[in-house]
């Protein structure tokens, strides 16, 4: 297995008097897709929000490429090469598709590189190319998800964190998006940490999986093996 790009150790997070994460540890190797699955409220989104600097941990360590990033402001974490595609997409609805994509490159100053990446993202998601001048708020849910991913890619991240990318999206567009994510991993070696409600899909596209229950890691292992576990089949795969 490749060296770990993102390493979380004994991470604890509290919201007021409620403990959301109980000392969880996980690794995301360079060039891999790692998934976090679990029921609503298990702590999956909290994990991503803490890694990206939106939530301050109570204890534990988060290292990205050997650098401690826990407690750092979000813009520094983005600058280090970690991009977060949030649940619900959160595009800028009044801005055009092109303006949204350019917002993803706000920390960059290389104009030609930005222009080249804009062209590449539009080739990667052809629907965005067709809608560059359209207001983002008028796109379908699936198109907005493509835009949110494309916006993150404009920052040239080394690791992409995706929170529920299939949520509220038609099945056909979901398949398109996940096919492109797999392509991104295979062709460009993009490292990903994926939180996904569709456990079957998440386990199919990922290399390694962690099952989170009530803020604790309940199971972990290669995704193909986790798919075979009877308790996972019963709880998350519907059989």
C-alpha positions as CSV (number, residue, x, y, z in Angstrom):
1,X,0.0,0.0,0.0
2,X,1.2,3.5,-0.8
3,X,2.4,5.9,1.9
4,X,-0.4,7.7,3.7
5,X,-1.2,11.2,2.4
6,X,-3.8,11.9,5.0
7,X,-3.5,10.5,8.5
8,X,-6.1,10.9,11.3
9,X,-5.2,9.7,14.8
10,X,-7.4,9.5,17.9
11,X,-9.7,12.3,16.6
12,X,-12.2,13.5,19.1
13,X,-14.9,16.2,18.3
14,X,-17.5,17.6,20.7
15,X,-20.4,19.9,19.9
16,X,-21.2,21.5,23.2
17,X,-21.9,18.6,25.6
18,X,-22.3,16.1,22.8
19,X,-19.3,14.0,21.7
20,X,-19.6,13.4,17.9
21,X,-16.3,11.5,17.4
22,X,-14.7,9.2,19.9
23,X,-11.0,9.0,19.1
24,X,-11.2,7.7,15.6
25,X,-8.2,6.9,13.5
26,X,-7.9,6.4,9.7
27,X,-5.4,6.6,6.9
28,X,-5.9,7.7,3.3
29,X,-2.9,6.3,1.2
30,X,-1.6,8.4,-1.7
31,X,-3.5,7.6,-4.9
32,X,-6.3,5.7,-3.2
33,X,-10.1,6.1,-2.8
34,X,-11.1,5.6,0.8
35,X,-14.7,5.6,1.8
36,X,-16.5,6.3,5.1
37,X,-19.9,4.6,5.4
38,X,-22.4,4.6,8.2
39,X,-25.9,5.7,9.2
40,X,-27.0,9.3,9.5
41,X,-25.5,10.9,12.6
42,X,-22.6,8.5,12.7
43,X,-20.0,11.3,12.4
44,X,-19.1,11.0,8.7
45,X,-19.6,14.6,7.7
46,X,-18.1,15.8,11.0
47,X,-14.9,14.0,10.1
48,X,-14.6,15.8,6.8
49,X,-15.5,19.2,8.3
50,X,-12.9,18.7,11.0
51,X,-10.2,17.7,8.5
52,X,-11.0,20.8,6.3
53,X,-10.8,23.2,9.3
54,X,-14.5,24.0,9.6
55,X,-14.7,22.2,13.0
56,X,-12.1,22.4,15.7
57,X,-11.2,19.0,17.2
58,X,-11.1,18.5,21.0
59,X,-8.2,16.1,20.8
60,X,-6.2,14.1,18.3
61,X,-4.0,14.7,15.3
62,X,-4.6,15.3,11.6
63,X,-1.6,15.1,9.3
64,X,-1.5,15.9,5.6
65,X,1.6,14.9,3.8
66,X,3.4,14.7,7.1
67,X,2.3,18.2,8.2
68,X,0.0,18.7,11.2
69,X,-3.1,20.6,10.1
70,X,-5.5,20.1,12.9
71,X,-6.7,23.5,14.2
72,X,-5.4,25.3,11.1
73,X,-7.7,27.8,9.3
74,X,-9.6,26.4,6.4
75,X,-7.9,28.6,3.7
76,X,-4.5,27.2,4.8
77,X,-5.7,23.7,4.5
78,X,-7.0,24.4,1.0
79,X,-3.6,25.9,0.1
80,X,-1.9,22.8,1.4
81,X,-3.8,20.7,-1.2
82,X,-6.9,19.5,0.5
83,X,-10.2,20.3,-1.2
84,X,-13.7,19.7,0.3
85,X,-16.8,19.2,-1.8
86,X,-19.5,19.8,0.8
87,X,-22.8,18.0,1.3
88,X,-25.5,19.9,-0.6
89,X,-23.0,21.2,-3.2
90,X,-23.2,24.8,-2.0
91,X,-22.5,26.4,-5.4
92,X,-22.8,30.2,-5.7
93,X,-26.4,30.3,-7.2
94,X,-26.3,33.9,-8.6
95,X,-22.9,33.4,-10.3
96,X,-22.4,31.7,-13.7
97,X,-20.9,28.3,-14.0
98,X,-17.7,29.8,-15.3
99,X,-17.5,32.3,-12.4
100,X,-18.1,29.4,-9.9
101,X,-15.3,27.4,-11.5
102,X,-12.9,30.4,-11.3
103,X,-13.8,30.8,-7.6
104,X,-12.2,27.4,-7.1
105,X,-8.8,28.9,-8.2
106,X,-9.0,32.0,-5.9
107,X,-5.7,31.1,-4.2
108,X,-3.9,30.7,-7.6
109,X,-2.1,33.4,-9.6
110,X,-1.0,31.4,-12.7
111,X,-3.4,32.8,-15.3
112,X,-2.4,30.3,-18.0
113,X,-2.7,27.4,-15.7
114,X,-6.1,28.5,-14.5
115,X,-7.3,28.8,-18.1
116,X,-5.9,25.4,-19.0
117,X,-7.6,23.8,-16.0
118,X,-10.9,25.5,-16.8
119,X,-10.7,24.0,-20.3
120,X,-9.8,20.6,-18.8
121,X,-12.7,20.6,-16.2
122,X,-15.1,21.5,-19.1
123,X,-13.8,18.5,-21.0
124,X,-14.0,16.3,-17.9
125,X,-17.7,17.4,-17.4
126,X,-19.0,18.3,-20.9
127,X,-22.3,19.4,-19.4
128,X,-20.5,22.3,-17.7
129,X,-19.0,23.4,-21.0
130,X,-22.6,23.7,-22.5
131,X,-23.7,25.8,-19.5
132,X,-20.7,28.1,-18.8
133,X,-22.8,31.3,-18.9
134,X,-25.8,29.9,-17.1
135,X,-26.5,30.8,-13.5
136,X,-25.4,28.0,-11.2
137,X,-28.7,28.1,-9.3
138,X,-30.7,27.1,-12.4
139,X,-28.7,23.9,-12.9
140,X,-30.1,20.4,-12.0
141,X,-28.9,18.8,-8.8
142,X,-26.5,16.5,-10.8
143,X,-25.1,19.4,-12.8
144,X,-24.5,21.4,-9.6
145,X,-22.6,18.4,-8.1
146,X,-20.5,18.3,-11.2
147,X,-19.9,22.0,-10.8
148,X,-19.0,21.6,-7.1
149,X,-16.4,18.9,-8.0
150,X,-15.1,21.0,-10.9
151,X,-14.7,24.0,-8.6
152,X,-12.7,22.0,-6.2
153,X,-10.5,20.6,-9.0
154,X,-9.7,24.2,-10.1
155,X,-7.6,24.5,-6.9
156,X,-5.3,21.7,-8.1
157,X,-5.8,19.6,-4.9
158,X,-3.8,16.6,-4.0
159,X,-6.7,15.1,-2.1
160,X,-10.4,15.5,-2.8
161,X,-12.9,15.0,0.1
162,X,-16.5,14.4,-1.1
163,X,-19.5,14.5,1.2
164,X,-22.5,12.6,-0.1
165,X,-22.0,13.3,-3.8
166,X,-25.0,11.2,-4.8
167,X,-27.5,12.9,-2.4
168,X,-30.6,14.1,-4.3
169,X,-29.3,13.2,-7.7
170,X,-30.9,11.1,-10.4
171,X,-29.4,7.6,-10.7
172,X,-28.2,8.1,-14.3
173,X,-26.3,11.3,-13.3
174,X,-25.0,9.6,-10.2
175,X,-23.4,6.9,-12.3
176,X,-21.9,9.5,-14.6
177,X,-20.4,11.4,-11.7
178,X,-18.9,8.3,-10.1
179,X,-17.5,7.0,-13.4
180,X,-15.7,10.4,-13.7
181,X,-14.4,10.2,-10.2
182,X,-12.9,6.7,-10.8
183,X,-11.4,8.1,-14.1
184,X,-9.9,10.9,-12.1
185,X,-8.3,8.5,-9.7
186,X,-7.0,6.1,-12.4
187,X,-5.8,8.7,-14.9
188,X,-4.5,11.4,-12.6
189,X,-3.8,9.5,-9.4
190,X,-6.2,11.7,-7.4
191,X,-6.5,10.7,-3.8
192,X,-10.0,10.8,-2.4
193,X,-11.8,10.5,0.9
194,X,-15.5,9.7,0.2
195,X,-18.5,10.0,2.4
196,X,-21.5,8.4,0.7
197,X,-25.0,7.3,1.7
198,X,-25.1,4.8,-1.1
199,X,-22.9,2.2,0.5
200,X,-23.1,-0.2,-2.4
201,X,-21.8,2.4,-4.8
202,X,-19.1,3.6,-2.4
203,X,-17.8,0.1,-1.7
204,X,-17.7,-0.6,-5.5
205,X,-15.6,2.4,-6.4
206,X,-13.3,2.6,-3.3
207,X,-10.2,0.6,-2.4
208,X,-10.6,0.7,1.4
209,X,-13.5,1.3,3.7
210,X,-14.2,2.4,7.3
211,X,-17.6,1.8,8.8
212,X,-18.5,4.5,11.3
213,X,-21.1,3.9,14.1
214,X,-22.0,6.5,16.7
215,X,-18.7,8.3,16.3
216,X,-16.5,5.2,16.4
217,X,-14.8,3.0,13.8
218,X,-16.8,-0.2,13.9
219,X,-15.1,-2.0,11.0
220,X,-12.4,-1.4,8.4
221,X,-10.7,-3.2,5.6
222,X,-10.4,-3.5,1.8
223,X,-13.8,-2.5,0.3
224,X,-14.2,-5.8,-1.5
225,X,-14.0,-7.6,1.8
226,X,-16.2,-5.2,3.7
227,X,-18.9,-5.7,1.1
228,X,-19.0,-9.4,2.0
229,X,-19.4,-8.9,5.7
230,X,-22.9,-10.1,6.7
231,X,-23.5,-7.2,9.1
232,X,-22.6,-4.7,6.4
233,X,-24.9,-6.5,3.9
234,X,-27.8,-6.4,6.4
235,X,-27.3,-2.8,7.6
236,X,-26.1,-1.0,4.5
237,X,-26.6,-3.1,1.4
238,X,-30.2,-4.1,1.8
239,X,-29.7,-7.9,1.8
